[in-house]
Amino acid sequence: MESKALRPVIKVVEEKCVNCHRCIRVCPVKMCNNGSGAIVDHHAELCIGCGECISACPHDARIGIDDFELFIKDLENGVPIIAIVAPAVSASFEDSYLKVNGFLKSLRVKAVFDVSFGAELTIKSYLAHMKAVNPPLTIAQPCSTLVSYIEMYHPELIPYLAPADSPMLHTMKMIKRFYPQYKKHRIVAVSPCYSKRREFDAVGIGDYNITFRSVQRYLNSAGKTIAAYPALDYDNPPAERATLFSSPGGLMRTVQRYDKDAADYTRKIEGPNEVYRYLAYLGDSITHGKSTVYKLIDCLNCAMGCNGGPGAMNYNKHFDDVEYFVEQRQKEARKKYHPSLWQKLFHQNKLEKTLDAYWEDGLYRRSYTDRSRIFKEQVSFPNTARLEAMFKTMHKEDPADRFDCGACGYKSCEQMATAIINGLNKRENCRYYTEFEKEVQANERTKRMINSVCEQSLTEMKKNRDELEALSSQISTTADYVVQSSQAIERMVESVRSIHNNLEHNAKTVLYLNSSSSDGKKRLYKIGEVIVQVAEQSDALIEACKVIGDIANETSILGMNAAIEAARAGDSVGKGFAVVAGEIRKLADTSGRQAVKITDNLRTIKTLIDTSKESAVYAQEQFDRMATLIDTVKNEELSIQDAMNSQNSGGSQVLDSLNEINSLIGQIKETSISLLASGESVIQYIDSLKTI
């Protein structure tokens, strides 16, 4: 049986998707996701509608699609609508679950039916089938997601699906058959499941599927709570323990009402981590002739059953908290059908009579469609050679590199490779590949960086080598200069020492000169004193010469007088007297002339003595100044001698320092030569590094 394409029940909000692959990780079928682009896209016809990706996505990039907006719009336009409500309502709205009926009727919904009663009819249909056919295995199908999974991916299990409608479809068909007043009304299903919409499409009955989550969102937007509405009973008969149908094992517990040993042949299994693995290998087990341990498979997609469906409001709640109100409800429901004493006596069962009134053979029959062709057309399974070729491009040629880590979202590296081959993913989403590529790129970058660093280093090293060569040359020149300076300083020190010796000799000479000048000064003082005495005596001689001159004048006068007297005495007496007088006059003349001459000489001598005296005084003054200068020279000589002593000592220290500098420069020269050789080695190493 061929059917139309499946409508999408999951939407990808592209602007919120970060391509984290969490949706692929939790997806039971994987290949409905396309991670080959910037986001993880979604293929509706390969999606089973489980909704696991909705709760797994922390970015709200996956949302469920229901018909709430269309439902409200049609109500506002006066379209007549009745509602059916899933048993999981008591898990989402707890003890206010009947107020949901009040809410729906406030929107002008004409009637509200309890799907739990449809679940009672479903059990009746299952038991009738099992009694009539006695099949080796019956797979319960209340979960539309699991039906889609079997139709798409394991059509070999279709023969084992219970050929009966789900509780919701039982309820809808019951309404159409036994409630003619609603025959032309559209039906809205209020459920915790987005995939129910597909079940309605497959059977051709049911007009809207809205979720509990959408109801709550509507109430929030209106600023209301469910408590604001009246609690109203359903418009169909009450169910009994089938109110447990939304909980794991609820189907089995309902069957136990008819067969207490039902648990012995019923497999209760739920949750995506278990149910899909079980169903995936169930067909092989049957094909290989292994007898089935269980005849009835009570299976649900969600771990908390329908109570934890993607359209419910129980995310992150504890299992017991979720099921508490479901259990309370079934206890109350069972009280309604507790048989009276009369019924027990006549074996009358009120519930069975009620169910018989709404059940007809063949009314609730369901068939299924093999939809595996779409998957086979869309996804091919590569052979070993093609897989190995893909692994090679993923750097996984060695099987040891196929870690099956699951970081990509797939169960195995082979599954990831299959997705890539089918264009549903890309190598870049494989952690091993990206890490390998990062390492390759890092190596390439490192190599490029090394080459760049090598080039720069070579340039710098060659530049350094040239500078080292220049430095080495400069060091050699400096060493020569230091040697020359050392020699010059040595000569200077020797000169200083020679000057120092000369200064010492000069100091002695100056001291001797100082002593001699003192002696000369003293003798000059004595000469001055003698000159003064000579001057005094020359003055006395001049006075004596005056006296002699005066005497000579007197004598001359006396001689003249004697001559006169001799002339008077006559020739005899006077002649001799005249001779004496003449001699006296000669003597007087001669004495007078000599006295004049002596006086002139004495005056000249006196002048010379006066000049000598002045010279002696001047010489004495010069000796005084010379003595002062000699003292100054002596003091300066002593200062120079001290300075030269310091210079001599400093020159020696400088010479010692120069010797040390010369030694250090020699070491630096050797080091620079060694460094130059090392630089050449480094250049060779860098050249060889470029070839790595």
C-alpha positions as CSV (number, residue, x, y, z in Angstrom):
1,M,0.0,0.0,0.0
2,E,1.5,3.3,-1.1
3,S,0.6,6.6,0.7
4,K,1.3,10.2,0.4
5,A,4.5,11.8,1.7
6,L,4.8,12.2,5.4
7,R,4.3,15.7,6.7
8,P,7.0,17.3,8.8
9,V,6.5,17.3,12.6
10,I,9.9,18.7,13.5
11,K,11.1,22.1,12.5
12,V,14.7,23.4,12.4
13,V,15.1,27.0,13.5
14,E,18.2,27.7,11.4
15,E,19.3,30.9,13.1
16,K,19.5,29.0,16.4
17,C,21.3,25.9,15.2
18,V,25.0,25.8,16.1
19,N,25.7,22.5,14.3
20,C,26.6,20.8,17.7
21,H,25.2,17.4,16.5
22,R,23.4,16.7,19.7
23,C,20.3,16.1,17.6
24,I,22.1,13.5,15.7
25,R,23.4,11.9,18.8
26,V,19.9,11.3,20.3
27,C,18.2,10.5,17.0
28,P,17.4,6.8,16.8
29,V,17.6,6.8,12.9
30,K,20.4,9.3,12.4
31,M,20.1,9.6,8.6
32,C,17.1,11.9,8.7
33,N,19.6,14.6,9.8
34,N,21.9,16.4,7.3
35,G,25.0,17.8,9.0
36,S,26.9,18.6,5.8
37,G,26.3,22.3,5.9
38,A,26.5,25.1,8.5
39,I,23.5,23.7,10.4
40,V,22.1,20.2,11.0
41,D,19.1,20.2,8.6
42,H,16.2,17.8,8.8
43,H,14.7,15.3,6.2
44,A,11.0,15.0,7.1
45,E,10.4,11.8,5.2
46,L,13.2,10.0,7.0
47,C,12.2,11.3,10.4
48,I,10.1,9.1,12.7
49,G,9.0,12.1,14.7
50,C,10.2,10.8,18.1
51,G,11.0,14.4,19.3
52,E,14.2,13.4,21.1
53,C,16.1,16.2,19.3
54,I,13.7,18.7,20.7
55,S,14.5,18.1,24.4
56,A,18.2,17.4,23.6
57,C,18.8,20.8,21.8
58,P,19.9,23.4,24.4
59,H,19.5,26.2,21.8
60,D,15.8,25.6,21.0
61,A,16.9,25.0,17.3
62,R,14.5,22.0,17.1
63,I,10.8,22.6,17.8
64,G,7.7,20.4,17.3
65,I,5.0,21.2,14.8
66,D,1.3,20.9,15.8
67,D,-2.0,22.4,14.6
68,F,-2.8,24.7,17.5
69,E,-2.9,27.9,15.5
70,L,-5.1,26.4,12.8
71,F,-7.3,24.9,15.5
72,I,-7.8,28.3,17.1
73,K,-8.4,30.0,13.8
74,D,-11.0,27.5,12.7
75,L,-12.8,27.8,16.1
76,E,-12.9,31.6,15.7
77,N,-14.4,31.0,12.2
78,G,-17.1,28.9,13.7
79,V,-15.9,25.5,12.5
80,P,-17.7,22.8,14.7
81,I,-15.0,20.9,16.5
82,I,-15.0,18.2,19.2
83,A,-11.9,17.1,21.1
84,I,-10.3,13.8,22.3
85,V,-7.8,14.0,25.2
86,A,-4.9,11.5,25.7
87,P,-4.6,9.7,29.1
88,A,-1.3,11.5,29.7
89,V,-3.2,14.7,30.5
90,S,-3.2,13.8,34.2
91,A,0.6,13.6,34.0
92,S,0.9,17.1,32.6
93,F,-2.0,18.9,34.4
94,E,-2.0,16.6,37.4
95,D,-5.2,16.8,39.5
96,S,-6.5,19.6,37.2
97,Y,-6.7,17.3,34.2
98,L,-10.6,17.6,34.1
99,K,-10.2,21.4,33.9
100,V,-8.6,21.0,30.5
101,N,-12.1,20.0,29.4
102,G,-13.4,23.2,30.8
103,F,-10.7,25.1,28.9
104,L,-11.5,23.4,25.6
105,K,-15.2,24.1,26.0
106,S,-14.5,27.7,26.8
107,L,-13.1,27.9,23.3
108,R,-16.5,26.6,22.0
109,V,-15.3,23.0,21.5
110,K,-18.7,21.0,21.4
111,A,-17.6,17.9,23.3
112,V,-14.6,16.3,24.9
113,F,-13.9,12.5,24.8
114,D,-11.4,10.5,26.9
115,V,-8.9,8.5,24.9
116,S,-8.5,6.2,27.9
117,F,-11.9,4.7,26.9
118,G,-10.5,4.2,23.4
119,A,-7.6,2.4,25.1
120,E,-10.0,0.0,26.7
121,L,-11.5,-0.7,23.2
122,T,-7.9,-1.1,21.9
123,I,-7.2,-3.9,24.4
124,K,-10.4,-5.6,23.4
125,S,-9.3,-5.4,19.7
126,Y,-5.8,-6.8,20.6
127,L,-7.3,-9.7,22.6
128,A,-9.8,-10.5,19.8
129,H,-6.9,-10.6,17.3
130,M,-4.7,-12.7,19.4
131,K,-7.5,-15.2,20.1
132,A,-8.6,-15.4,16.5
133,V,-5.1,-15.7,14.8
134,N,-2.9,-16.8,17.7
135,P,0.1,-15.0,16.1
136,P,3.6,-15.8,17.4
137,L,4.2,-12.1,18.2
138,T,2.0,-9.0,18.5
139,I,3.7,-5.6,18.6
140,A,1.5,-3.0,20.3
141,Q,1.2,0.1,18.2
142,P,-0.2,2.9,20.5
143,C,3.0,4.8,19.8
144,S,2.8,6.3,16.3
145,T,6.6,7.0,16.4
146,L,7.4,3.3,16.7
147,V,4.9,2.5,13.9
148,S,6.7,5.0,11.6
149,Y,10.1,3.4,12.6
150,I,8.9,0.0,11.6
151,E,7.3,1.2,8.4
152,M,10.5,3.1,7.4
153,Y,13.4,1.1,8.7
154,H,12.2,-2.4,9.6
155,P,9.2,-3.3,7.4
156,E,9.9,-7.0,8.1
157,L,8.1,-6.3,11.4
158,I,5.0,-4.9,9.8
159,P,3.3,-8.4,9.9
160,Y,3.7,-8.4,13.7
161,L,2.2,-5.0,14.3
162,A,-1.2,-5.4,16.0
163,P,-3.7,-4.9,13.1
164,A,-5.8,-2.5,15.2
165,D,-6.0,1.2,15.6
166,S,-4.4,3.1,18.3
167,P,-6.4,4.3,21.3
168,M,-6.9,7.7,19.7
169,L,-8.1,6.2,16.4
170,H,-10.4,3.9,18.3
171,T,-11.8,6.9,20.0
172,M,-12.3,8.9,16.8
173,K,-13.9,5.9,15.0
174,M,-16.1,5.3,18.0
175,I,-17.3,8.9,17.8
176,K,-18.0,8.7,14.1
177,R,-19.9,5.4,14.5
178,F,-21.7,5.8,17.8
179,Y,-22.1,9.6,18.1
180,P,-23.9,10.7,15.0
181,Q,-24.5,14.1,16.3
182,Y,-20.8,14.8,15.8
183,K,-20.5,13.0,12.5
184,K,-19.8,16.3,10.7
185,H,-17.6,17.8,13.4
186,R,-13.9,18.0,13.0
187,I,-11.8,16.3,15.7
188,V,-8.9,17.8,17.6
189,A,-6.6,15.4,19.5
190,V,-5.0,16.9,22.6
191,S,-1.8,14.8,23.1
192,P,1.8,14.8,24.3
193,C,3.0,13.7,20.9
194,Y,3.8,15.5,17.6
195,S,3.9,12.4,15.5
196,K,0.2,11.6,16.0
197,R,-0.5,14.0,13.1
198,R,1.1,11.4,10.8
199,E,-1.1,8.6,12.2
200,F,-4.2,10.7,11.4
201,D,-2.9,11.3,7.9
202,A,-2.3,7.6,7.3
203,V,-5.7,6.5,8.4
204,G,-7.6,9.5,7.0
205,I,-9.3,10.5,10.2
206,G,-8.5,13.3,12.7
207,D,-8.2,17.0,11.8
208,Y,-5.9,18.6,14.3
209,N,-3.2,17.5,16.6
210,I,-2.4,19.9,19.4
211,T,0.0,19.3,22.3
212,F,-0.2,19.9,26.1
213,R,2.7,22.2,25.6
214,S,0.8,24.4,23.1
215,V,-2.2,24.6,25.5
216,Q,0.0,25.8,28.3
217,R,1.8,28.3,26.0
218,Y,-1.7,29.6,25.0
219,L,-2.7,30.0,28.7
220,N,0.6,31.8,29.5
221,S,0.1,34.2,26.7
222,A,-3.4,35.0,27.9
223,G,-2.2,35.4,31.5
224,K,-4.3,32.5,32.7
225,T,-3.8,29.2,34.4
226,I,-5.7,25.9,34.0
227,A,-7.1,26.4,37.5
228,A,-9.2,29.2,36.2
229,Y,-11.5,26.8,34.3
230,P,-14.2,24.4,35.6
231,A,-13.5,20.7,36.0
232,L,-15.9,19.0,33.5
233,D,-16.4,15.2,32.9
234,Y,-15.8,13.7,29.5
235,D,-18.7,13.1,27.2
236,N,-18.0,9.4,26.7
237,P,-18.2,6.6,29.2
238,P,-15.3,6.5,31.8
239,A,-12.4,4.1,31.4
240,E,-11.1,1.8,34.0
241,R,-7.4,0.8,34.3
242,A,-6.7,1.8,30.7
243,T,-6.1,5.3,32.1
244,L,-2.7,3.8,32.7
245,F,-2.0,3.5,29.0
246,S,0.3,6.6,29.0
247,S,2.6,5.0,31.5
248,P,5.2,2.3,30.7
249,G,3.6,-1.1,31.2
250,G,0.1,0.5,31.2
251,L,-1.0,-1.7,28.3
252,M,0.2,-4.9,30.1
253,R,-1.5,-3.9,33.3
254,T,-4.8,-3.4,31.4
255,V,-4.4,-6.8,29.8
256,Q,-3.9,-8.3,33.2
257,R,-7.6,-7.5,34.0
258,Y,-8.4,-10.3,31.5
259,D,-5.3,-12.5,32.2
260,K,-3.4,-12.3,35.4
261,D,-0.5,-14.1,33.8
262,A,-0.1,-11.5,31.1
263,A,3.2,-10.3,32.5
264,D,4.7,-13.7,31.7
265,Y,4.3,-13.3,28.0
266,T,4.5,-9.5,27.7
267,R,7.7,-7.7,27.0
268,K,7.5,-4.2,28.5
269,I,10.1,-1.9,26.9
270,E,10.4,1.8,26.4
271,G,12.9,4.6,25.9
272,P,15.0,5.3,22.8
273,N,18.1,3.7,24.4
274,E,16.4,0.3,24.5
275,V,13.3,0.0,22.3
276,Y,15.0,0.8,19.0
277,R,17.8,-1.7,19.6
278,Y,15.3,-4.3,20.6
279,L,13.2,-3.7,17.5
280,A,16.2,-3.5,15.2
281,Y,17.3,-7.0,15.9
282,L,13.9,-8.5,16.5
283,G,13.3,-9.3,12.8
284,D,16.6,-11.1,12.5
285,S,15.8,-13.1,15.6
286,I,12.4,-14.2,14.0
287,T,14.0,-14.8,10.6
288,H,16.6,-17.1,12.1
289,G,13.8,-19.3,13.5
290,K,14.4,-18.5,17.2
291,S,11.1,-18.8,19.1
292,T,10.0,-15.6,20.7
293,V,9.9,-15.5,24.4
294,Y,7.2,-12.9,24.5
295,K,4.0,-12.9,22.5
296,L,3.0,-9.3,23.3
297,I,5.4,-6.3,23.0
298,D,4.2,-3.4,25.1
299,C,6.6,-0.8,23.7
300,L,6.7,3.0,23.8
301,N,9.2,5.5,22.3
302,C,9.7,7.8,25.4
303,A,11.4,6.7,28.6
304,M,8.5,7.9,30.7
305,G,6.0,6.6,28.1
306,C,3.5,9.1,26.7
307,N,3.7,10.9,30.0
308,G,7.1,12.2,28.9
309,G,6.3,12.8,25.3
310,P,7.9,15.8,23.5
311,G,4.7,17.7,23.7
312,A,4.2,17.1,27.4
313,M,5.4,19.3,30.2
314,N,7.3,16.8,32.3
315,Y,10.9,17.4,31.1
316,N,13.3,17.0,34.0
317,K,10.7,15.7,36.4
318,H,11.1,12.5,38.3
319,F,9.4,9.4,37.0
320,D,7.4,8.8,40.2
321,D,6.3,12.4,40.3
322,V,5.0,12.1,36.8
323,E,3.2,8.9,37.3
324,Y,1.7,9.7,40.7
325,F,-1.4,11.4,39.3
326,V,-1.9,8.8,36.6
327,E,-1.9,6.1,39.3
328,Q,-4.4,8.1,41.4
329,R,-6.7,8.5,38.5
330,Q,-6.7,4.8,37.7
331,K,-7.6,4.0,41.3
332,E,-10.6,6.4,41.1
333,A,-11.5,4.9,37.7
334,R,-11.5,1.4,39.0
335,K,-13.9,2.3,41.8
336,K,-16.5,3.4,39.2
337,Y,-16.5,-0.1,37.8
338,H,-16.3,-2.0,41.0
339,P,-19.0,-4.8,40.7
340,S,-22.0,-4.9,43.0
341,L,-23.0,-8.0,44.9
342,W,-25.8,-8.6,42.3
343,Q,-23.4,-8.3,39.4
344,K,-21.0,-10.8,41.1
345,L,-23.9,-13.3,41.7
346,F,-25.0,-13.1,38.1
347,H,-21.5,-12.7,36.6
348,Q,-22.4,-9.4,35.1
349,N,-19.4,-7.0,34.3
350,K,-20.4,-3.4,33.9
351,L,-17.2,-2.4,32.1
352,E,-17.5,-5.3,29.6
353,K,-21.1,-4.4,28.8
354,T,-20.1,-0.8,28.2
355,L,-17.2,-1.8,26.0
356,D,-19.3,-4.2,24.0
357,A,-21.7,-1.4,23.3
358,Y,-19.0,0.5,21.5
359,W,-17.1,-2.3,19.8
360,E,-17.7,-3.9,16.5
361,D,-15.6,-6.5,14.8
362,G,-13.6,-4.9,11.9
363,L,-14.5,-1.3,12.9
364,Y,-11.1,-0.6,14.4
365,R,-8.9,-2.6,11.9
366,R,-5.6,-1.0,10.9
367,S,-3.2,-1.7,8.1
368,Y,0.3,-0.4,7.6
369,T,2.5,0.9,4.8
370,D,6.0,-0.2,3.8
371,R,7.8,3.1,3.6
372,S,11.3,1.7,3.4
373,R,11.6,2.6,-0.3
374,I,12.2,6.3,0.6
375,F,15.1,5.4,2.9
376,K,16.6,3.0,0.3
377,E,16.3,5.7,-2.4
378,Q,17.8,8.4,-0.2
379,V,20.5,6.4,1.6
380,S,22.8,3.9,0.1
381,F,25.0,1.5,2.2
382,P,28.5,1.6,0.7
383,N,30.5,-1.6,0.2
384,T,33.8,-2.3,2.0
385,A,35.9,-0.8,-0.7
386,R,34.0,2.5,-0.7
387,L,34.0,2.7,3.1
388,E,37.8,2.1,3.2
389,A,38.2,4.9,0.6
390,M,36.2,7.2,2.7
391,F,38.1,6.2,5.8
392,K,41.3,7.0,4.0
393,T,40.1,10.6,3.4
394,M,39.2,10.7,7.1
395,H,42.7,9.7,8.0
396,K,41.4,6.4,9.4
397,E,43.1,3.9,7.2
398,D,44.2,2.0,10.3
399,P,41.2,0.3,11.9
400,A,42.8,1.3,15.3
401,D,42.0,4.9,14.4
402,R,38.2,4.1,14.2
403,F,37.4,4.8,17.8
404,D,33.6,4.8,17.5
405,C,33.7,7.7,20.0
406,G,30.3,9.0,19.1
407,A,31.4,12.7,19.2
408,C,30.0,13.1,15.7
409,G,26.6,12.0,16.9
410,Y,26.7,8.6,15.2
411,K,27.0,5.2,16.8
412,S,30.2,4.3,14.9
413,C,32.8,5.6,12.5
414,E,31.3,3.4,9.8
415,Q,27.9,5.0,10.3
416,M,29.5,8.5,10.1
417,A,31.4,7.4,7.0
418,T,28.1,6.2,5.5
419,A,26.5,9.6,6.2
420,I,29.3,11.4,4.6
421,I,29.2,9.2,1.5
422,N,25.4,10.0,1.3
423,G,26.1,13.7,1.6
424,L,24.5,13.8,5.0
425,N,27.6,15.0,6.8
426,K,31.1,16.1,6.3
427,R,34.5,15.0,7.5
428,E,35.0,18.2,9.4
429,N,32.4,17.0,11.9
430,C,34.6,14.0,12.8
431,R,36.6,14.9,15.9
432,Y,39.4,12.6,15.0
433,Y,39.6,14.1,11.5
434,T,39.5,17.7,12.7
435,E,42.1,17.0,15.4
436,F,44.3,15.3,12.7
437,E,43.7,18.2,10.3
438,K,44.5,20.6,13.1
439,E,47.7,18.7,13.7
440,V,48.5,18.7,10.0
441,Q,47.6,22.3,9.7
442,A,49.5,23.1,12.9
443,N,52.5,21.2,11.4
444,E,52.1,23.1,8.2
445,R,51.8,26.4,10.1
446,T,54.7,25.3,12.2
447,K,56.7,24.4,9.1
448,R,55.8,27.8,7.6
449,M,56.6,29.5,10.8
450,I,59.9,27.5,11.1
451,N,60.7,28.5,7.5
452,S,59.8,32.1,8.2
453,V,61.7,32.0,11.4
454,C,64.6,30.3,9.6
455,E,64.6,33.0,6.9
456,Q,64.5,35.7,9.4
457,S,67.0,34.0,11.7
458,L,69.3,33.4,8.7
459,T,69.1,37.0,7.8
460,E,69.7,38.1,11.3
461,M,72.4,35.5,11.9
462,K,74.2,36.5,8.7
463,K,73.8,40.1,9.8
464,N,75.1,39.1,13.2
465,R,77.9,37.2,11.6
466,D,78.9,40.3,9.6
467,E,78.6,42.4,12.8
468,L,80.6,39.8,14.7
469,E,83.3,39.8,12.1
470,A,83.3,43.6,12.3
471,L,83.3,43.4,16.0
472,S,86.1,40.9,16.0
473,S,88.1,43.2,13.7
474,Q,87.3,46.1,16.0
475,I,88.3,44.0,19.0
476,S,91.6,43.3,17.4
477,T,92.1,47.0,16.6
478,T,91.0,47.8,20.1
479,A,93.5,45.3,21.5
480,D,96.2,46.9,19.4
481,Y,95.2,50.3,20.6
482,V,95.1,49.0,24.2
483,V,98.6,47.5,23.7
484,Q,99.8,50.8,22.2
485,S,98.1,52.7,25.0
486,S,99.6,50.4,27.5
487,Q,103.0,51.0,26.0
488,A,102.4,54.7,25.9
489,I,101.2,54.7,29.5
490,E,104.2,52.7,30.4
491,R,106.4,55.3,28.8
492,M,104.3,58.0,30.5
493,V,104.7,56.3,33.8
494,E,108.5,56.1,33.2
495,S,108.5,59.8,32.2
496,V,106.5,60.5,35.4
497,R,109.0,58.6,37.4
498,S,111.8,60.4,35.6
499,I,110.1,63.7,36.3
500,H,109.5,62.6,39.8
501,N,113.2,61.9,40.1
502,N,114.1,65.3,38.5
503,L,111.6,67.0,40.8
504,E,113.3,65.3,43.8
505,H,116.7,66.6,42.4
506,N,115.2,70.0,41.8
507,A,113.8,70.0,45.2
508,K,117.2,69.4,46.6
509,T,118.6,72.1,44.3
510,V,115.8,74.5,45.4
511,L,116.5,73.7,49.0
512,Y,120.3,74.4,48.3
513,L,119.4,77.6,46.4
514,N,117.2,78.6,49.3
515,S,120.0,78.0,51.7
516,S,122.5,79.8,49.4
517,S,120.1,82.7,48.9
518,S,119.8,83.0,52.6
519,D,123.6,83.0,52.9
520,G,123.9,85.5,50.1
521,K,121.3,87.7,51.7
522,K,123.2,87.6,54.9
523,R,126.6,88.4,53.2
524,L,124.8,91.1,51.2
525,Y,123.6,92.6,54.4
526,K,127.3,92.6,55.6
527,I,128.5,94.1,52.3
528,G,125.8,96.8,52.7
529,E,127.1,97.4,56.2
530,V,130.7,97.6,54.9
531,I,129.7,99.9,52.0
532,V,128.0,102.1,54.6
533,Q,131.1,102.1,56.6
534,V,133.3,102.8,53.5
535,A,130.9,105.6,52.5
536,E,131.2,107.0,56.0
537,Q,135.0,106.7,55.8
538,S,135.1,108.2,52.3
539,D,133.2,111.1,53.7
540,A,135.9,111.4,56.4
541,L,138.6,111.1,53.7
542,I,136.9,113.9,51.7
543,E,136.8,116.0,54.8
544,A,140.5,115.1,55.4
545,C,141.3,116.0,51.8
546,K,139.6,119.3,52.4
547,V,141.7,119.8,55.4
548,I,144.8,118.8,53.3
549,G,143.6,121.2,50.6
550,D,143.2,123.9,53.2
551,I,146.6,123.0,54.6
552,A,148.1,123.0,51.1
553,N,146.5,126.4,50.5
554,E,147.8,127.6,53.8
555,T,151.2,126.1,53.0
556,S,151.1,127.7,49.6
557,I,150.2,131.0,51.2
558,L,152.9,130.4,53.7
559,G,155.4,129.6,50.9
560,M,154.3,132.7,49.2
561,N,154.8,134.6,52.3
562,A,158.2,132.9,52.8
563,A,159.2,133.9,49.3
564,I,158.2,137.4,50.0
565,E,160.1,137.3,53.1
566,A,163.1,135.8,51.4
567,A,163.0,138.5,48.8
568,R,163.1,140.9,51.5
569,A,165.9,139.1,53.2
570,G,168.3,139.4,50.5
571,D,170.3,137.1,48.5
572,S,172.1,135.2,51.1
573,V,169.6,134.6,53.6
574,G,166.7,134.9,51.4
575,K,168.0,132.7,48.7
576,G,168.0,129.6,50.9
577,F,164.8,130.6,52.4
578,A,163.5,131.2,49.0
579,V,164.5,127.7,48.0
580,V,162.7,126.3,51.0
581,A,159.8,128.5,50.4
582,G,159.7,127.4,46.8
583,E,159.8,123.8,47.8
584,I,157.1,124.4,50.3
585,R,155.1,126.1,47.6
586,K,155.7,123.1,45.3
587,L,154.8,120.8,48.0
588,A,151.8,122.8,48.8
589,D,150.8,123.0,45.1
590,T,151.5,119.3,44.7
591,S,149.5,118.5,47.9
592,G,146.8,120.8,46.8
593,R,146.5,119.3,43.4
594,Q,146.7,115.8,44.9
595,A,144.2,116.7,47.5
596,V,141.9,118.0,44.7
597,K,142.6,114.9,42.8
598,I,142.0,112.7,45.8
599,T,138.9,114.6,46.6
600,D,137.7,114.2,43.0
601,N,138.5,110.5,43.2
602,L,137.0,110.2,46.6
603,R,133.9,112.0,45.3
604,T,133.8,109.5,42.4
605,I,134.4,106.7,44.8
606,K,131.7,108.2,47.0
607,T,129.4,108.2,44.1
608,L,130.3,104.6,43.3
609,I,129.9,103.7,46.9
610,D,126.5,105.4,47.0
611,T,125.6,103.6,43.8
612,S,126.9,100.4,45.3
613,K,124.9,101.1,48.4
614,E,121.8,101.6,46.3
615,S,122.7,98.5,44.3
616,A,123.3,96.6,47.5
617,V,119.9,97.7,48.8
618,Y,118.2,96.8,45.5
619,A,120.1,93.5,45.5
620,Q,119.0,93.0,49.0
621,E,115.4,93.6,48.0
622,Q,115.9,91.2,45.0
623,F,117.4,88.7,47.4
624,D,114.3,89.1,49.5
625,R,112.0,88.6,46.5
626,M,114.2,85.7,45.3
627,A,113.9,84.1,48.7
628,T,110.2,84.5,48.6
629,L,110.0,83.1,45.1
630,I,112.3,80.2,46.1
631,D,109.9,79.5,49.0
632,T,107.0,79.6,46.5
633,V,108.9,77.4,44.1
634,K,109.8,75.1,46.9
635,N,106.1,74.9,48.0
636,E,104.9,74.4,44.4
637,E,107.7,71.9,43.9
638,L,106.4,70.0,46.9
639,S,102.8,70.2,45.5
640,I,104.0,69.0,42.1
641,Q,106.0,66.3,43.8
642,D,102.8,65.2,45.6
643,A,100.9,65.3,42.4
644,M,103.5,63.4,40.6
645,N,103.5,60.8,43.4
646,S,99.7,60.5,42.9
647,Q,100.3,60.5,39.1
648,N,102.9,57.9,39.5
649,S,100.6,55.7,41.6
650,G,97.6,56.4,39.3
651,G,99.7,55.6,36.3
652,S,100.6,52.3,37.9
653,Q,97.0,51.5,38.6
654,V,96.0,52.6,35.0
655,L,98.8,50.4,33.7
656,D,97.5,47.5,35.8
657,S,93.9,48.1,34.6
658,L,95.1,48.3,31.0
659,N,96.9,45.0,31.5
660,E,93.6,43.5,32.8
661,I,91.7,45.1,29.9
662,N,94.2,43.7,27.6
663,S,93.7,40.3,29.1
664,L,89.9,40.7,28.9
665,I,90.0,41.9,25.3
666,G,92.1,38.9,24.5
667,Q,89.4,36.7,26.1
668,I,86.7,38.6,24.3
669,K,88.5,38.2,21.1
670,E,88.7,34.5,21.6
671,T,85.0,34.4,22.6
672,S,84.0,36.5,19.5
673,I,86.0,34.1,17.3
674,S,84.2,31.1,19.0
675,L,80.8,32.9,18.8
676,L,81.5,33.6,15.1
677,A,82.2,29.9,14.6
678,S,79.0,29.0,16.6
679,G,77.1,31.5,14.4
680,E,78.2,29.7,11.3
681,S,77.1,26.4,12.9
682,V,73.7,27.9,13.7
683,I,73.3,29.1,10.2
684,Q,74.1,25.6,8.9
685,Y,71.6,24.1,11.4
686,I,68.9,26.6,10.4
687,D,69.6,25.8,6.7
688,S,69.2,22.1,7.5
689,L,66.0,22.9,9.6
690,K,64.3,24.3,6.5
691,T,64.5,21.0,4.8
692,I,62.6,19.2,7.6
